[in-house]
Amino acid sequence: MILCYMIVFHFSRTPCVPPFTALMLVTGLGLVVFFMAWLSVAREVWSALVPSQWV
């Protein structure tokens, strides 16, 4: 989480990238990582609950 703030602070200091754009970029990246992690957990739960012959 601190790394995200460091990335936002670094991008906000550069004039080419506005702070809001950098914040949206980091938020989108975090959402993608969260979604991928949730998907892998859901797949593990699905394989644990559903019998193997159904898959």
PDB file of N, H, CA, C and O in Angstrom:
ATOM      1  N   MET A   1       0.837  -1.199   0.000  1.00  0.00           N
ATOM      2  CA  MET A   1       0.000   0.000   0.000  1.00  0.00           C
ATOM      3  C   MET A   1       0.873   1.250   0.000  1.00  0.00           C
ATOM      4  O   MET A   1       0.560   2.242  -0.658  1.00  0.00           O
ATOM      5  N   ILE A   2       1.974   1.186   0.750  1.00  0.00           N
ATOM      6  H   ILE A   2       2.229   0.379   1.284  1.00  0.00           H
ATOM      7  CA  ILE A   2       2.904   2.324   0.777  1.00  0.00           C
ATOM      8  C   ILE A   2       3.547   2.493  -0.595  1.00  0.00           C
ATOM      9  O   ILE A   2       3.826   3.610  -1.031  1.00  0.00           O
ATOM     10  N   LEU A   3       3.778   1.370  -1.268  1.00  0.00           N
ATOM     11  H   LEU A   3       3.551   0.463  -0.914  1.00  0.00           H
ATOM     12  CA  LEU A   3       4.372   1.427  -2.603  1.00  0.00           C
ATOM     13  C   LEU A   3       3.450   2.154  -3.571  1.00  0.00           C
ATOM     14  O   LEU A   3       3.911   2.907  -4.429  1.00  0.00           O
ATOM     15  N   CYS A   4       2.152   1.931  -3.434  1.00  0.00           N
ATOM     16  H   CYS A   4       1.777   1.320  -2.737  1.00  0.00           H
ATOM     17  CA  CYS A   4       1.186   2.626  -4.293  1.00  0.00           C
ATOM     18  C   CYS A   4       1.247   4.128  -4.065  1.00  0.00           C
ATOM     19  O   CYS A   4       1.208   4.910  -5.014  1.00  0.00           O
ATOM     20  N   TYR A   5       1.342   4.526  -2.799  1.00  0.00           N
ATOM     21  H   TYR A   5       1.374   3.890  -2.028  1.00  0.00           H
ATOM     22  CA  TYR A   5       1.435   5.954  -2.497  1.00  0.00           C
ATOM     23  C   TYR A   5       2.727   6.541  -3.042  1.00  0.00           C
ATOM     24  O   TYR A   5       2.746   7.683  -3.501  1.00  0.00           O
ATOM     25  N   MET A   6       3.814   5.763  -2.993  1.00  0.00           N
ATOM     26  H   MET A   6       3.799   4.836  -2.619  1.00  0.00           H
ATOM     27  CA  MET A   6       5.090   6.237  -3.529  1.00  0.00           C
ATOM     28  C   MET A   6       4.994   6.419  -5.039  1.00  0.00           C
ATOM     29  O   MET A   6       5.528   7.384  -5.587  1.00  0.00           O
ATOM     30  N   ILE A   7       4.308   5.485  -5.717  1.00  0.00           N
ATOM     31  H   ILE A   7       3.874   4.701  -5.272  1.00  0.00           H
ATOM     32  CA  ILE A   7       4.150   5.585  -7.169  1.00  0.00           C
ATOM     33  C   ILE A   7       3.302   6.800  -7.523  1.00  0.00           C
ATOM     34  O   ILE A   7       3.618   7.532  -8.461  1.00  0.00           O
ATOM     35  N   VAL A   8       2.217   7.014  -6.764  1.00  0.00           N
ATOM     36  H   VAL A   8       1.961   6.420  -6.002  1.00  0.00           H
ATOM     37  CA  VAL A   8       1.362   8.174  -7.015  1.00  0.00           C
ATOM     38  C   VAL A   8       2.132   9.462  -6.768  1.00  0.00           C
ATOM     39  O   VAL A   8       2.010  10.414  -7.538  1.00  0.00           O
ATOM     40  N   PHE A   9       2.923   9.500  -5.702  1.00  0.00           N
ATOM     41  H   PHE A   9       3.021   8.726  -5.076  1.00  0.00           H
ATOM     42  CA  PHE A   9       3.692  10.701  -5.387  1.00  0.00           C
ATOM     43  C   PHE A   9       4.733  10.962  -6.463  1.00  0.00           C
ATOM     44  O   PHE A   9       4.979  12.112  -6.825  1.00  0.00           O
ATOM     45  N   HIS A  10       5.344   9.902  -6.975  1.00  0.00           N
ATOM     46  H   HIS A  10       5.144   8.968  -6.680  1.00  0.00           H
ATOM     47  CA  HIS A  10       6.356  10.051  -8.019  1.00  0.00           C
ATOM     48  C   HIS A  10       5.731  10.567  -9.306  1.00  0.00           C
ATOM     49  O   HIS A  10       6.293  11.439  -9.968  1.00  0.00           O
ATOM     50  N   PHE A  11       4.559  10.025  -9.664  1.00  0.00           N
ATOM     51  H   PHE A  11       4.102   9.316  -9.126  1.00  0.00           H
ATOM     52  CA  PHE A  11       3.909  10.449 -10.902  1.00  0.00           C
ATOM     53  C   PHE A  11       3.321  11.846 -10.778  1.00  0.00           C
ATOM     54  O   PHE A  11       3.244  12.578 -11.765  1.00  0.00           O
ATOM     55  N   SER A  12       2.902  12.223  -9.564  1.00  0.00           N
ATOM     56  H   SER A  12       2.964  11.628  -8.762  1.00  0.00           H
ATOM     57  CA  SER A  12       2.304  13.542  -9.393  1.00  0.00           C
ATOM     58  C   SER A  12       3.358  14.633  -9.494  1.00  0.00           C
ATOM     59  O   SER A  12       3.023  15.784  -9.774  1.00  0.00           O
ATOM     60  N   ARG A  13       4.621  14.300  -9.272  1.00  0.00           N
ATOM     61  H   ARG A  13       4.893  13.366  -9.044  1.00  0.00           H
ATOM     62  CA  ARG A  13       5.679  15.298  -9.376  1.00  0.00           C
ATOM     63  C   ARG A  13       6.082  15.535 -10.822  1.00  0.00           C
ATOM     64  O   ARG A  13       6.603  16.600 -11.154  1.00  0.00           O
ATOM     65  N   THR A  14       5.848  14.554 -11.684  1.00  0.00           N
ATOM     66  H   THR A  14       5.425  13.689 -11.414  1.00  0.00           H
ATOM     67  CA  THR A  14       6.172  14.737 -13.096  1.00  0.00           C
ATOM     68  C   THR A  14       5.068  15.551 -13.757  1.00  0.00           C
ATOM     69  O   THR A  14       3.891  15.272 -13.530  1.00  0.00           O
ATOM     70  N   PRO A  15       5.407  16.543 -14.562  1.00  0.00           N
ATOM     71  CA  PRO A  15       4.390  17.430 -15.131  1.00  0.00           C
ATOM     72  C   PRO A  15       3.549  16.776 -16.221  1.00  0.00           C
ATOM     73  O   PRO A  15       2.452  17.252 -16.514  1.00  0.00           O
ATOM     74  N   CYS A  16       4.038  15.692 -16.827  1.00  0.00           N
ATOM     75  H   CYS A  16       4.928  15.305 -16.589  1.00  0.00           H
ATOM     76  CA  CYS A  16       3.316  15.113 -17.957  1.00  0.00           C
ATOM     77  C   CYS A  16       2.102  14.309 -17.492  1.00  0.00           C
ATOM     78  O   CYS A  16       1.132  14.171 -18.237  1.00  0.00           O
ATOM     79  N   VAL A  17       2.147  13.773 -16.260  1.00  0.00           N
ATOM     80  H   VAL A  17       2.936  13.884 -15.655  1.00  0.00           H
ATOM     81  CA  VAL A  17       1.046  12.955 -15.760  1.00  0.00           C
ATOM     82  C   VAL A  17       0.381  13.673 -14.597  1.00  0.00           C
ATOM     83  O   VAL A  17       1.028  13.914 -13.578  1.00  0.00           O
ATOM     84  N   PRO A  18      -0.889  14.021 -14.723  1.00  0.00           N
ATOM     85  CA  PRO A  18      -1.601  14.656 -13.610  1.00  0.00           C
ATOM     86  C   PRO A  18      -1.760  13.680 -12.440  1.00  0.00           C
ATOM     87  O   PRO A  18      -1.785  12.467 -12.650  1.00  0.00           O
ATOM     88  N   PRO A  19      -1.865  14.193 -11.219  1.00  0.00           N
ATOM     89  CA  PRO A  19      -2.012  13.307 -10.056  1.00  0.00           C
ATOM     90  C   PRO A  19      -3.279  12.461 -10.122  1.00  0.00           C
ATOM     91  O   PRO A  19      -3.281  11.303  -9.703  1.00  0.00           O
ATOM     92  N   PHE A  20      -4.361  13.042 -10.651  1.00  0.00           N
ATOM     93  H   PHE A  20      -4.360  13.982 -10.991  1.00  0.00           H
ATOM     94  CA  PHE A  20      -5.624  12.299 -10.722  1.00  0.00           C
ATOM     95  C   PHE A  20      -5.503  11.104 -11.667  1.00  0.00           C
ATOM     96  O   PHE A  20      -6.030  10.026 -11.393  1.00  0.00           O
ATOM     97  N   THR A  21      -4.799  11.312 -12.787  1.00  0.00           N
ATOM     98  H   THR A  21      -4.371  12.188 -13.010  1.00  0.00           H
ATOM     99  CA  THR A  21      -4.605  10.215 -13.739  1.00  0.00           C
ATOM    100  C   THR A  21      -3.757   9.109 -13.127  1.00  0.00           C
ATOM    101  O   THR A  21      -4.041   7.926 -13.310  1.00  0.00           O
ATOM    102  N   ALA A  22      -2.717   9.500 -12.402  1.00  0.00           N
ATOM    103  H   ALA A  22      -2.487  10.462 -12.253  1.00  0.00           H
ATOM    104  CA  ALA A  22      -1.865   8.503 -11.753  1.00  0.00           C
ATOM    105  C   ALA A  22      -2.651   7.744 -10.687  1.00  0.00           C
ATOM    106  O   ALA A  22      -2.488   6.535 -10.526  1.00  0.00           O
ATOM    107  N   LEU A  23      -3.500   8.465  -9.963  1.00  0.00           N
ATOM    108  H   LEU A  23      -3.632   9.448 -10.093  1.00  0.00           H
ATOM    109  CA  LEU A  23      -4.312   7.825  -8.929  1.00  0.00           C
ATOM    110  C   LEU A  23      -5.300   6.838  -9.543  1.00  0.00           C
ATOM    111  O   LEU A  23      -5.499   5.744  -9.015  1.00  0.00           O
ATOM    112  N   MET A  24      -5.916   7.223 -10.656  1.00  0.00           N
ATOM    113  H   MET A  24      -5.754   8.111 -11.085  1.00  0.00           H
ATOM    114  CA  MET A  24      -6.836   6.327 -11.346  1.00  0.00           C
ATOM    115  C   MET A  24      -6.106   5.102 -11.888  1.00  0.00           C
ATOM    116  O   MET A  24      -6.640   3.993 -11.866  1.00  0.00           O
ATOM    117  N   LEU A  25      -4.881   5.309 -12.376  1.00  0.00           N
ATOM    118  H   LEU A  25      -4.447   6.210 -12.394  1.00  0.00           H
ATOM    119  CA  LEU A  25      -4.083   4.207 -12.912  1.00  0.00           C
ATOM    120  C   LEU A  25      -3.749   3.205 -11.815  1.00  0.00           C
ATOM    121  O   LEU A  25      -3.884   1.996 -12.004  1.00  0.00           O
ATOM    122  N   VAL A  26      -3.312   3.717 -10.667  1.00  0.00           N
ATOM    123  H   VAL A  26      -3.203   4.699 -10.514  1.00  0.00           H
ATOM    124  CA  VAL A  26      -2.966   2.840  -9.550  1.00  0.00           C
ATOM    125  C   VAL A  26      -4.208   2.130  -9.014  1.00  0.00           C
ATOM    126  O   VAL A  26      -4.148   0.958  -8.642  1.00  0.00           O
ATOM    127  N   THR A  27      -5.338   2.847  -8.978  1.00  0.00           N
ATOM    128  H   THR A  27      -5.388   3.798  -9.280  1.00  0.00           H
ATOM    129  CA  THR A  27      -6.580   2.237  -8.501  1.00  0.00           C
ATOM    130  C   THR A  27      -7.038   1.127  -9.444  1.00  0.00           C
ATOM    131  O   THR A  27      -7.472   0.066  -8.996  1.00  0.00           O
ATOM    132  N   GLY A  28      -6.939   1.373 -10.746  1.00  0.00           N
ATOM    133  H   GLY A  28      -6.587   2.235 -11.110  1.00  0.00           H
ATOM    134  CA  GLY A  28      -7.311   0.357 -11.719  1.00  0.00           C
ATOM    135  C   GLY A  28      -6.412  -0.863 -11.636  1.00  0.00           C
ATOM    136  O   GLY A  28      -6.877  -1.997 -11.748  1.00  0.00           O
ATOM    137  N   LEU A  29      -5.119  -0.623 -11.440  1.00  0.00           N
ATOM    138  H   LEU A  29      -4.741   0.299 -11.349  1.00  0.00           H
ATOM    139  CA  LEU A  29      -4.171  -1.726 -11.311  1.00  0.00           C
ATOM    140  C   LEU A  29      -4.472  -2.541 -10.056  1.00  0.00           C
ATOM    141  O   LEU A  29      -4.411  -3.771 -10.069  1.00  0.00           O
ATOM    142  N   GLY A  30      -4.798  -1.837  -8.970  1.00  0.00           N
ATOM    143  H   GLY A  30      -4.848  -0.838  -8.959  1.00  0.00           H
ATOM    144  CA  GLY A  30      -5.145  -2.530  -7.733  1.00  0.00           C
ATOM    145  C   GLY A  30      -6.412  -3.358  -7.878  1.00  0.00           C
ATOM    146  O   GLY A  30      -6.506  -4.459  -7.335  1.00  0.00           O
ATOM    147  N   LEU A  31      -7.389  -2.826  -8.614  1.00  0.00           N
ATOM    148  H   LEU A  31      -7.312  -1.932  -9.054  1.00  0.00           H
ATOM    149  CA  LEU A  31      -8.630  -3.563  -8.843  1.00  0.00           C
ATOM    150  C   LEU A  31      -8.378  -4.817  -9.675  1.00  0.00           C
ATOM    151  O   LEU A  31      -8.972  -5.865  -9.421  1.00  0.00           O
ATOM    152  N   VAL A  32      -7.503  -4.709 -10.663  1.00  0.00           N
ATOM    153  H   VAL A  32      -7.020  -3.858 -10.869  1.00  0.00           H
ATOM    154  CA  VAL A  32      -7.179  -5.867 -11.500  1.00  0.00           C
ATOM    155  C   VAL A  32      -6.494  -6.948 -10.665  1.00  0.00           C
ATOM    156  O   VAL A  32      -6.822  -8.130 -10.777  1.00  0.00           O
ATOM    157  N   VAL A  33      -5.542  -6.535  -9.830  1.00  0.00           N
ATOM    158  H   VAL A  33      -5.276  -5.575  -9.740  1.00  0.00           H
ATOM    159  CA  VAL A  33      -4.838  -7.498  -8.980  1.00  0.00           C
ATOM    160  C   VAL A  33      -5.810  -8.142  -7.991  1.00  0.00           C
ATOM    161  O   VAL A  33      -5.755  -9.348  -7.749  1.00  0.00           O
ATOM    162  N   PHE A  34      -6.703  -7.320  -7.421  1.00  0.00           N
ATOM    163  H   PHE A  34      -6.747  -6.340  -7.617  1.00  0.00           H
ATOM    164  CA  PHE A  34      -7.696  -7.843  -6.478  1.00  0.00           C
ATOM    165  C   PHE A  34      -8.637  -8.829  -7.170  1.00  0.00           C
ATOM    166  O   PHE A  34      -8.990  -9.859  -6.595  1.00  0.00           O
ATOM    167  N   PHE A  35      -9.043  -8.517  -8.404  1.00  0.00           N
ATOM    168  H   PHE A  35      -8.756  -7.680  -8.871  1.00  0.00           H
ATOM    169  CA  PHE A  35      -9.948  -9.390  -9.145  1.00  0.00           C
ATOM    170  C   PHE A  35      -9.275 -10.717  -9.489  1.00  0.00           C
ATOM    171  O   PHE A  35      -9.902 -11.773  -9.408  1.00  0.00           O
ATOM    172  N   MET A  36      -7.997 -10.663  -9.873  1.00  0.00           N
ATOM    173  H   MET A  36      -7.488  -9.805  -9.939  1.00  0.00           H
ATOM    174  CA  MET A  36      -7.269 -11.887 -10.201  1.00  0.00           C
ATOM    175  C   MET A  36      -7.105 -12.767  -8.963  1.00  0.00           C
ATOM    176  O   MET A  36      -7.242 -13.988  -9.038  1.00  0.00           O
ATOM    177  N   ALA A  37      -6.810 -12.135  -7.820  1.00  0.00           N
ATOM    178  H   ALA A  37      -6.698 -11.143  -7.759  1.00  0.00           H
ATOM    179  CA  ALA A  37      -6.660 -12.899  -6.581  1.00  0.00           C
ATOM    180  C   ALA A  37      -7.993 -13.525  -6.177  1.00  0.00           C
ATOM    181  O   ALA A  37      -8.039 -14.679  -5.752  1.00  0.00           O
ATOM    182  N   TRP A  38      -9.086 -12.753  -6.311  1.00  0.00           N
ATOM    183  H   TRP A  38      -9.049 -11.815  -6.656  1.00  0.00           H
ATOM    184  CA  TRP A  38     -10.411 -13.267  -5.969  1.00  0.00           C
ATOM    185  C   TRP A  38     -10.805 -14.410  -6.895  1.00  0.00           C
ATOM    186  O   TRP A  38     -11.451 -15.367  -6.470  1.00  0.00           O
ATOM    187  N   LEU A  39     -10.410 -14.306  -8.170  1.00  0.00           N
ATOM    188  H   LEU A  39      -9.885 -13.529  -8.516  1.00  0.00           H
ATOM    189  CA  LEU A  39     -10.738 -15.345  -9.138  1.00  0.00           C
ATOM    190  C   LEU A  39     -10.014 -16.647  -8.794  1.00  0.00           C
ATOM    191  O   LEU A  39     -10.599 -17.725  -8.892  1.00  0.00           O
ATOM    192  N   SER A  40      -8.754 -16.552  -8.396  1.00  0.00           N
ATOM    193  H   SER A  40      -8.279 -15.676  -8.316  1.00  0.00           H
ATOM    194  CA  SER A  40      -7.998 -17.751  -8.042  1.00  0.00           C
ATOM    195  C   SER A  40      -8.560 -18.393  -6.772  1.00  0.00           C
ATOM    196  O   SER A  40      -8.624 -19.618  -6.666  1.00  0.00           O
ATOM    197  N   VAL A  41      -8.966 -17.558  -5.809  1.00  0.00           N
ATOM    198  H   VAL A  41      -8.914 -16.563  -5.895  1.00  0.00           H
ATOM    199  CA  VAL A  41      -9.570 -18.094  -4.586  1.00  0.00           C
ATOM    200  C   VAL A  41     -10.901 -18.763  -4.902  1.00  0.00           C
ATOM    201  O   VAL A  41     -11.207 -19.831  -4.372  1.00  0.00           O
ATOM    202  N   ALA A  42     -11.697 -18.127  -5.771  1.00  0.00           N
ATOM    203  H   ALA A  42     -11.449 -17.259  -6.201  1.00  0.00           H
ATOM    204  CA  ALA A  42     -12.989 -18.703  -6.146  1.00  0.00           C
ATOM    205  C   ALA A  42     -12.796 -20.032  -6.878  1.00  0.00           C
ATOM    206  O   ALA A  42     -13.589 -20.957  -6.703  1.00  0.00           O
ATOM    207  N   ARG A  43     -11.751 -20.128  -7.694  1.00  0.00           N
ATOM    208  H   ARG A  43     -11.107 -19.376  -7.836  1.00  0.00           H
ATOM    209  CA  ARG A  43     -11.484 -21.378  -8.406  1.00  0.00           C
ATOM    210  C   ARG A  43     -11.085 -22.483  -7.422  1.00  0.00           C
ATOM    211  O   ARG A  43     -11.476 -23.638  -7.589  1.00  0.00           O
ATOM    212  N   GLU A  44     -10.308 -22.124  -6.398  1.00  0.00           N
ATOM    213  H   GLU A  44      -9.990 -21.185  -6.262  1.00  0.00           H
ATOM    214  CA  GLU A  44      -9.918 -23.098  -5.383  1.00  0.00           C
ATOM    215  C   GLU A  44     -11.140 -23.589  -4.606  1.00  0.00           C
ATOM    216  O   GLU A  44     -11.282 -24.784  -4.347  1.00  0.00           O
ATOM    217  N   VAL A  45     -12.014 -22.659  -4.240  1.00  0.00           N
ATOM    218  H   VAL A  45     -11.899 -21.688  -4.451  1.00  0.00           H
ATOM    219  CA  VAL A  45     -13.224 -23.026  -3.497  1.00  0.00           C
ATOM    220  C   VAL A  45     -14.136 -23.880  -4.365  1.00  0.00           C
ATOM    221  O   VAL A  45     -14.731 -24.848  -3.891  1.00  0.00           O
ATOM    222  N   TRP A  46     -14.242 -23.514  -5.647  1.00  0.00           N
ATOM    223  H   TRP A  46     -13.759 -22.727  -6.032  1.00  0.00           H
ATOM    224  CA  TRP A  46     -15.091 -24.270  -6.575  1.00  0.00           C
ATOM    225  C   TRP A  46     -14.581 -25.700  -6.728  1.00  0.00           C
ATOM    226  O   TRP A  46     -15.371 -26.644  -6.706  1.00  0.00           O
ATOM    227  N   SER A  47     -13.268 -25.865  -6.881  1.00  0.00           N
ATOM    228  H   SER A  47     -12.627 -25.098  -6.898  1.00  0.00           H
ATOM    229  CA  SER A  47     -12.708 -27.206  -7.049  1.00  0.00           C
ATOM    230  C   SER A  47     -12.823 -28.012  -5.757  1.00  0.00           C
ATOM    231  O   SER A  47     -12.869 -29.241  -5.794  1.00  0.00           O
ATOM    232  N   ALA A  48     -12.869 -27.320  -4.612  1.00  0.00           N
ATOM    233  H   ALA A  48     -12.832 -26.321  -4.582  1.00  0.00           H
ATOM    234  CA  ALA A  48     -13.009 -28.033  -3.343  1.00  0.00           C
ATOM    235  C   ALA A  48     -14.460 -28.469  -3.114  1.00  0.00           C
ATOM    236  O   ALA A  48     -14.706 -29.537  -2.552  1.00  0.00           O
ATOM    237  N   LEU A  49     -15.410 -27.651  -3.544  1.00  0.00           N
ATOM    238  H   LEU A  49     -15.211 -26.784  -4.001  1.00  0.00           H
ATOM    239  CA  LEU A  49     -16.817 -27.948  -3.286  1.00  0.00           C
ATOM    240  C   LEU A  49     -17.406 -28.902  -4.316  1.00  0.00           C
ATOM    241  O   LEU A  49     -18.139 -29.829  -3.969  1.00  0.00           O
ATOM    242  N   VAL A  50     -17.081 -28.669  -5.586  1.00  0.00           N
ATOM    243  H   VAL A  50     -16.486 -27.916  -5.868  1.00  0.00           H
ATOM    244  CA  VAL A  50     -17.686 -29.460  -6.656  1.00  0.00           C
ATOM    245  C   VAL A  50     -16.882 -30.743  -6.861  1.00  0.00           C
ATOM    246  O   VAL A  50     -15.652 -30.700  -6.881  1.00  0.00           O
ATOM    247  N   PRO A  51     -17.561 -31.886  -7.013  1.00  0.00           N
ATOM    248  CA  PRO A  51     -16.853 -33.139  -7.296  1.00  0.00           C
ATOM    249  C   PRO A  51     -16.040 -33.052  -8.584  1.00  0.00           C
ATOM    250  O   PRO A  51     -16.388 -32.307  -9.499  1.00  0.00           O
ATOM    251  N   SER A  52     -14.964 -33.813  -8.644  1.00  0.00           N
ATOM    252  H   SER A  52     -14.681 -34.418  -7.900  1.00  0.00           H
ATOM    253  CA  SER A  52     -14.027 -33.678  -9.758  1.00  0.00           C
ATOM    254  C   SER A  52     -14.629 -34.178 -11.069  1.00  0.00           C
ATOM    255  O   SER A  52     -14.197 -33.744 -12.137  1.00  0.00           O
ATOM    256  N   GLN A  53     -15.608 -35.074 -11.021  1.00  0.00           N
ATOM    257  H   GLN A  53     -15.959 -35.427 -10.154  1.00  0.00           H
ATOM    258  CA  GLN A  53     -16.168 -35.579 -12.270  1.00  0.00           C
ATOM    259  C   GLN A  53     -17.092 -34.569 -12.942  1.00  0.00           C
ATOM    260  O   GLN A  53     -17.427 -34.730 -14.116  1.00  0.00           O
ATOM    261  N   TRP A  54     -17.512 -33.529 -12.219  1.00  0.00           N
ATOM    262  H   TRP A  54     -17.240 -33.398 -11.266  1.00  0.00           H
ATOM    263  CA  TRP A  54     -18.360 -32.497 -12.814  1.00  0.00           C
ATOM    264  C   TRP A  54     -17.557 -31.528 -13.654  1.00  0.00           C
ATOM    265  O   TRP A  54     -18.066 -30.949 -14.614  1.00  0.00           O
ATOM    266  N   VAL A  55     -16.313 -31.358 -13.290  1.00  0.00           N
ATOM    267  H   VAL A  55     -15.900 -31.829 -12.511  1.00  0.00           H
ATOM    268  CA  VAL A  55     -15.483 -30.363 -13.983  1.00  0.00           C
ATOM    269  C   VAL A  55     -15.045 -30.924 -15.321  1.00  0.00           C
ATOM    270  O   VAL A  55     -14.337 -30.251 -16.071  1.00  0.00           O
TER     271      VAL A  55
END
